Amino acid sequence: MQETSRIYKATSEFWDCFNNLPDAVQKRAKRKFELFKRNPRHPSLEFEKLDIGSWRVKIGDGYRA
């Protein structure tokens, strides 16, 4: 079986911010990430391309990753 390469990465700054989020938001973000790993094109992820060559995904009202 061929292993697929990862298409995601996060900075240490991201993890610092993530760890300061409320528990409920962290759980939502983890569920979105699991969905992303299963189906990166799932419409509920609501991806938005950023000018800096990165992407942003909606986690919930007021939260983006």
C-alpha positions as CSV (number, residue, x, y, z in Angstrom):
1,M,0.0,0.0,0.0
2,Q,1.3,3.4,-0.9
3,E,1.5,5.9,1.9
4,T,0.0,9.3,1.0
5,S,1.9,12.4,1.9
6,R,0.5,14.9,4.4
7,I,-0.8,18.1,2.9
8,Y,-1.1,20.0,6.1
9,K,1.1,21.6,8.6
10,A,0.8,24.0,11.5
11,T,3.2,26.5,13.1
12,S,4.1,26.6,16.8
13,E,2.2,29.9,16.9
14,F,-0.9,28.1,15.7
15,W,-0.6,25.5,18.5
16,D,-0.1,28.3,21.1
17,C,-3.3,29.9,19.9
18,F,-5.1,26.5,19.6
19,N,-4.2,25.6,23.2
20,N,-5.7,28.9,24.4
21,L,-9.1,28.3,22.8
22,P,-12.1,27.2,24.9
23,D,-12.4,23.4,25.1
24,A,-15.6,23.4,23.0
25,V,-13.9,25.2,20.1
26,Q,-10.9,22.8,20.3
27,K,-13.2,19.9,20.0
28,R,-14.9,21.4,17.0
29,A,-11.5,22.1,15.4
30,K,-10.4,18.5,16.0
31,R,-13.7,17.2,14.4
32,K,-13.1,19.5,11.3
33,F,-9.5,18.2,11.0
34,E,-10.7,14.6,11.1
35,L,-13.2,15.4,8.4
36,F,-10.4,17.1,6.4
37,K,-8.2,14.0,6.6
38,R,-11.1,11.8,5.4
39,N,-12.3,14.2,2.7
40,P,-10.3,17.5,2.1
41,R,-12.9,18.7,-0.4
42,H,-15.9,18.3,1.9
43,P,-18.1,21.4,1.4
44,S,-18.7,22.0,5.2
45,L,-15.0,22.8,5.6
46,E,-15.6,26.1,3.9
47,F,-12.0,26.7,2.8
48,E,-10.8,30.1,1.8
49,K,-7.5,30.7,0.0
50,L,-5.3,33.4,1.5
51,D,-3.0,35.7,-0.4
52,I,0.1,34.2,1.4
53,G,-0.3,30.8,-0.2
54,S,-2.1,29.2,2.7
55,W,-5.7,28.3,3.4
56,R,-8.2,29.1,6.1
57,V,-11.0,26.8,7.3
58,K,-14.1,27.9,9.2
59,I,-14.3,26.2,12.7
60,G,-17.4,28.0,13.9
61,D,-18.8,31.4,14.3
62,G,-15.9,33.7,14.9
63,Y,-13.2,31.0,14.7
64,R,-10.9,30.2,11.7
65,A,-7.8,28.0,11.4
